[in-house]
């Protein structure tokens, strides 16, 4: 059994940092200086926990404008991958963006995760780019018909 908690950085920081440090800093080699930014303070953080309260996955939701939400820093611990946890985190933040009245959700996907996001309706919205030495692409999901 697992569950997701969504909250502000002050409440979610310890759990979110544990996941992001394991995945982004240790596994992918991103420097701590590149991983931690001021956006954490204003974002909503979703953390997926196991029955023992161990954090297994994390994502955050930013609000760059009144109509756009941005998912970022999505990660699942290596041993917990392939169990649908990333999908549950993504779907939870998409639901939250809908509740807040956003018209679209954007994200910067690592190219290796592009197919994962496409499976949930995200489409490529720009040219590939490099971020902290990792190939990325901007993707977008429209929440309302225009």
N, C-alpha and C positions, 0 to 999 in steps of 0.2 A: 504494500500500500504506500502510495506517495500523495503528497499534497503540495499546493502552490500557495505561497503567501506573497501579497503585493503590498509594498509600502515604500515610505521615503527612506533615503539613505541612512539616516540616523538609526532606523530600526533594522535595516537589512544589510548594513555595511559588513559586519563580520562574516556572515554567510556568503554574501556576494564576492567579497574579497578572496575568500578561500577558494571558490570555484574559479574565478578569473585568474588568480595567481597560478593555480595548478595548470589551467589550460593555456592561457595566453603567455604568461611569463615563463613557466617551466617547460611546457610542452612545445610551444611555438617560438620561444626565444624572444618575445617582445620585451623591451626594457620596461621596468616599472615606471620610468618617467613618461613613456609613451602610453602606458596602460591607464594610468590614473589621470583624470582631468576634472575640470570644474563642473562639467555637465552632470557628474554623479550627484551633486548637491541638489539639483533641480529635477532630476529624473525620478520616475517611479521605477522601482526595482521589483522584478518577479523572481522569486527563488523557489525551486522545486526541492522538497525535502523527502527523505525516506521516513519510514515509520519510527525510526530512532532519532529523528531530528537532524540527520546528517544532510547537509546541502549537496545536491547532485547536479544541479543546473541553475543557470542564471540568465536573465536578459533585462534590459532596461528600456524604458519608453520616454523619449524626449518629445517636447512640443515646440518645434522651431517656428511654428506660426499657428494661428487660430484654426486653420483647416488641415494642417499637416501634422502627423505624428511620425516619429522616427524610432525604429527598433534598433538597438545596438548592443554590443558586448554580449551577444548570445553565445553561451557555452554550456556544454555538458561534460562532466568528468569522463575521461577515457573509458573506464570500466563500466560506466552507466549508459554508454551509447548503444543505439540500436533497439531501444525499448520504448520509443515514442515520446521521450521526455522533452526533446527539443520541440516537437510538434505541439505538445501541450503548453509549453511556455509561449510559443509563437501565437497560438490560438487565444490564449488568455490575454495577451497584449493587444491583439486585433480586436477582441471583444471590448476591451477597455477603451481603445481608440474610438470604436463605434459609439459607446456610451457617452464619451466626451464630445461627440458630434463632429469628429474629424472626417474629412472627405477622402483622404488618402493616407496610406502608411508607406513610408520610404525606409530603405535600409541600404547599407553598404555591405554587400555579400562577398565573402571570400569566394573566389572562383570555384573552389572545390565544393562549396555549399550552394552554388547557383541552382542546381537541380532540385535540391531540398526546398528552397523558397519558391521555385516555379511550381512545384506540386501543390502549393497553397495559394496559387493565383498571382504571384508576383511576376512582373515582366521586367526585362532589362530596360533601363531608362537612360542609357548613356554609354560612353566608351569605357572600356576597361582602364583601370588606373592602379598605381602602386600605392599601398598604404603600409607603412612600417615594414617595407620589404616583402609584402605579401600581395599578390594580385587580387584585386577587388573589382566589383562592378556595382553600380547603383541600380537598385530595383525598386519597383513601385507597385502597390496594390490599391486600386480605386475602390473606395467603400460605398460610393453613391454613383449612380449613373449621371453622366453629364451630357 
